[in-house]
Each structure stands twice: as C-alpha cells, then as structure tokens.
Amino acid sequence: SLPGAAITSVQIDSVLHEFSTIEGVVEDVTQIILNLKKVSLKIESDEDKTLEINVAGPANVTAGDIMGDGDVVILNPELPICTVAEGTTFHAVLTADTGRGYTSADENKARKVDMPIGVLPIDSIYTPIERVNYQVENTRVGQRDDYDKLTLDIWTDGSITPSEATSLSAKILTEHLAIFVNLNDQAKETEIMVEKEET
C-alpha cells in the first residue's frame, strides 16, 4: 500500500455517540462520519494533526471549512459535510494522521490510550489510489510486431500524481522481489533489460 493521510477521530459538541442527532443539523452523526471518511487530505508532517470545524448557520458545511495548520491541505474542499440551520453553530474537533492501507475505527480507538468520552474513532482509508485499470495490446517496434504495450490508467485523490504512484509502486514491488534475486549470484549479474540496436 502507498502512504497517505486520513481523519482518525471526531469530537462534535454535545454528541456522545455515533447514533446521536444534533439539533439544528439536518444530517445525523452517522451520516456526518460517513462524509468525513471521504475527506481527502495531504499532511506534510509525521505528527498527528488536530483540525477544527466551527460554522454558524444557516450554512452548508463543506470540507473547505476544516481548519488546520500549514502542514495540512484539504484536497476536495467542495465535499459536503452537513447542513446547519439558522441559530445553530456546528463545532467539531478532528484528528488526522498518515498511514498505509486501511485502519478500522476499533484499531484507531486501541491506538489512543484513555480516549475521552465523546471522541468518536472512525475508519481511516489512507491509500491515495482510488482506481486502477490496465490494458495490454499488441504493438510493433521497428520491423517486429511481437511486442506488447501496457497502458495503465490510474486515478488518485490528488495527494499524489499518477506518475508518482506508478514509480513508488514499482519501487515497493522491486524491494519485495529483491530478496529472491539475491538468492542467486548468477541471477544478480544477468542483464535482462538490454536495449537492442535497430537494423
């Protein structure tokens, strides 16, 4: 898995559990948490980050309303979080960090010792890759037509470019397979990708 960033917990004023409703807010807490899971962000630090939302209604709260320090960039600021009615203020404190793959809410809770009542751990999807597709086609190189062409289509959340994702994935795969190459000295010295001169 490639490294990425995600929200790990949320604390909303006057909310004690995820099945609550909030007076003056259209969405229930479960829906708000589902929306927060979709927030794409980039963290330029190895430390956990504390973020905050503080919006007075009437307002449509979006990911762009999430406030943090200069190390945190929200990549999909138009993402809806909740709808707040007039006379209501929506205030929430979020924590976010970096990681790999997927971490469940229970795992996030276990990592935080003495988590206060009202802090709701959420599932964290760190991977910056949203979708990958590949296609293999026959192609011609010079006079030879027995080559294959590989086309990769990669969609990311914006925290990494498709070319960066491809390069980093190849590096990870190479490091995993290096242990097998190093088992044999002859294999280590054999040249595989040798460019042939065209005639």
C-alpha positions as CSV (number, residue, x, y, z in Angstrom):
1,S,0.0,0.0,0.0
2,L,1.1,3.5,-0.7
3,P,1.2,6.1,2.2
4,G,-1.5,8.7,2.6
5,A,-3.4,10.7,5.1
6,A,-6.9,10.3,6.7
7,I,-9.1,11.5,9.6
8,T,-9.0,9.1,12.5
9,S,-11.5,10.6,15.0
10,V,-14.0,13.3,15.5
11,Q,-15.5,15.1,18.6
12,I,-18.7,17.1,18.0
13,D,-20.1,19.4,20.6
14,S,-23.0,17.8,22.6
15,V,-22.5,14.4,20.9
16,L,-21.7,11.3,23.0
17,H,-22.1,8.5,20.4
18,E,-22.3,8.0,16.7
19,F,-26.1,7.3,16.7
20,S,-26.9,10.8,18.0
21,T,-28.8,13.5,16.3
22,I,-27.8,17.2,16.5
23,E,-30.4,19.8,17.0
24,G,-30.3,22.3,14.1
25,V,-28.3,19.9,11.8
26,V,-30.0,18.1,9.0
27,E,-27.7,15.0,8.9
28,D,-27.3,12.6,11.8
29,V,-23.9,11.9,13.3
30,T,-23.6,8.6,11.4
31,Q,-24.0,10.5,8.0
32,I,-21.5,13.2,9.1
33,I,-19.0,10.5,9.9
34,L,-19.5,8.8,6.5
35,N,-18.9,12.2,4.9
36,L,-15.7,12.8,6.9
37,K,-14.4,9.5,5.7
38,K,-14.5,10.9,2.2
39,V,-12.3,13.9,3.0
40,S,-9.0,13.8,1.0
41,L,-6.1,15.5,2.7
42,K,-2.4,15.8,2.5
43,I,-0.2,16.1,5.6
44,E,3.3,17.4,5.2
45,S,4.4,16.0,8.6
46,D,4.8,12.8,10.5
47,E,2.9,14.1,13.5
48,D,-0.8,13.7,14.3
49,K,-2.8,16.8,13.4
50,T,-5.7,18.4,15.2
51,L,-8.3,20.1,12.8
52,E,-11.4,22.1,13.6
53,I,-14.7,23.0,12.1
54,N,-16.6,25.9,13.5
55,V,-19.5,27.2,11.4
56,A,-22.6,29.2,12.3
57,G,-25.8,28.6,10.4
58,P,-27.5,28.8,8.1
59,A,-24.7,27.2,6.2
60,N,-23.7,24.2,4.1
61,V,-20.6,22.9,5.8
62,T,-18.0,21.5,3.4
63,A,-14.5,20.0,3.7
64,G,-13.2,23.5,2.9
65,D,-14.4,24.7,6.3
66,I,-11.9,22.4,8.0
67,M,-9.2,24.5,9.6
68,G,-5.7,23.3,10.4
69,D,-2.1,24.4,10.4
70,G,0.1,24.9,7.3
71,D,1.0,21.2,7.2
72,V,-2.5,20.1,6.2
73,V,-4.0,20.6,2.8
74,I,-7.7,19.7,2.1
75,L,-7.8,18.3,-1.5
76,N,-11.6,18.1,-2.0
77,P,-12.9,21.3,-0.3
78,E,-16.2,21.1,-2.1
79,L,-17.2,17.8,-0.3
80,P,-20.4,18.3,1.7
81,I,-20.2,17.5,5.4
82,C,-23.5,18.7,6.9
83,T,-26.3,21.3,6.7
84,V,-26.7,23.7,9.6
85,A,-29.9,25.6,10.3
86,E,-30.1,29.3,11.4
87,G,-29.3,29.8,15.1
88,T,-27.2,26.7,15.3
89,T,-23.4,26.5,15.4
90,F,-21.6,23.3,14.3
91,H,-18.3,22.8,16.1
92,A,-16.2,19.7,15.7
93,V,-12.6,18.8,16.5
94,L,-10.9,16.2,14.2
95,T,-7.7,14.3,14.4
96,A,-5.8,13.1,11.3
97,D,-2.5,11.3,10.7
98,T,-0.6,9.5,8.0
99,G,-0.5,5.8,7.4
100,R,-1.0,3.0,4.8
101,G,-3.9,1.0,3.7
102,Y,-7.0,0.8,5.9
103,T,-7.4,1.1,9.7
104,S,-10.7,0.3,11.3
105,A,-12.4,2.5,14.0
106,D,-11.6,-0.1,16.6
107,E,-7.9,-0.1,15.7
108,N,-7.9,3.7,15.9
109,K,-9.5,3.5,19.3
110,A,-7.0,1.0,20.6
111,R,-4.1,3.2,19.5
112,K,-5.3,6.1,21.6
113,V,-4.9,5.4,25.3
114,D,-7.7,6.9,27.5
115,M,-9.7,8.3,24.7
116,P,-12.2,10.8,26.3
117,I,-16.0,10.2,26.1
118,G,-17.4,11.9,23.1
119,V,-14.4,11.3,20.9
120,L,-15.6,9.0,18.1
121,P,-13.0,7.0,16.3
122,I,-13.7,6.4,12.6
123,D,-12.4,4.1,9.9
124,S,-9.4,5.6,8.1
125,I,-8.7,4.9,4.4
126,Y,-5.1,6.1,3.8
127,T,-4.5,4.9,0.3
128,P,-4.3,7.7,-2.2
129,I,-5.2,5.4,-5.1
130,E,-8.9,5.5,-6.0
131,R,-8.9,3.2,-9.0
132,V,-6.5,1.4,-11.4
133,N,-7.2,-0.1,-14.8
134,Y,-4.7,-1.7,-17.2
135,Q,-4.8,-2.8,-20.9
136,V,-2.3,-5.0,-22.8
137,E,-2.2,-4.6,-26.6
138,N,-0.1,-6.0,-29.4
139,T,2.3,-3.4,-30.8
140,R,5.1,-3.0,-33.4
141,V,8.7,-1.9,-32.7
142,G,10.7,-1.4,-35.9
143,Q,10.1,-4.5,-38.1
144,R,9.0,-6.7,-35.2
145,D,5.3,-7.0,-34.3
146,D,5.5,-9.5,-31.4
147,Y,5.8,-6.9,-28.6
148,D,3.2,-6.0,-26.0
149,K,2.1,-2.5,-25.0
150,L,1.0,-1.9,-21.4
151,T,-1.4,1.0,-20.7
152,L,-2.1,2.0,-17.1
153,D,-5.0,4.2,-16.1
154,I,-4.6,5.5,-12.5
155,W,-7.0,7.7,-10.5
156,T,-5.7,9.3,-7.3
157,D,-7.2,11.6,-4.6
158,G,-4.8,14.4,-5.6
159,S,-2.3,13.9,-2.8
160,I,0.0,12.1,-5.3
161,T,0.2,12.2,-9.1
162,P,-0.4,9.0,-11.2
163,S,3.2,9.0,-12.3
164,E,4.4,9.3,-8.7
165,A,2.1,6.4,-7.7
166,T,3.4,4.2,-10.5
167,S,7.0,5.0,-9.6
168,L,6.5,4.4,-5.9
169,S,4.6,1.2,-6.5
170,A,7.3,-0.1,-8.8
171,K,9.9,0.7,-6.1
172,I,7.9,-1.2,-3.4
173,L,7.5,-4.2,-5.7
174,T,11.2,-4.2,-6.6
175,E,12.2,-4.2,-3.0
176,H,9.9,-7.1,-2.2
177,L,11.2,-9.2,-5.1
178,A,14.9,-8.3,-4.5
179,I,15.1,-11.0,-1.8
180,F,14.5,-13.7,-4.5
181,V,17.1,-12.1,-6.9
182,N,19.7,-12.0,-4.1
183,L,19.4,-15.8,-3.5
184,N,21.5,-16.5,-6.6
185,D,24.6,-14.6,-7.6
186,Q,24.2,-15.5,-11.2
187,A,20.7,-14.1,-11.4
188,K,22.1,-10.9,-9.8
189,E,24.6,-10.4,-12.6
190,T,22.4,-11.4,-15.5
191,E,21.2,-8.5,-17.7
192,I,17.6,-8.6,-18.6
193,M,16.5,-5.3,-20.0
194,V,19.2,-4.8,-22.7
195,E,18.4,-2.4,-25.5
196,K,18.9,-3.9,-28.9
197,E,20.2,-1.9,-31.8
198,E,17.7,-1.5,-34.7
199,T,19.0,-2.6,-38.1
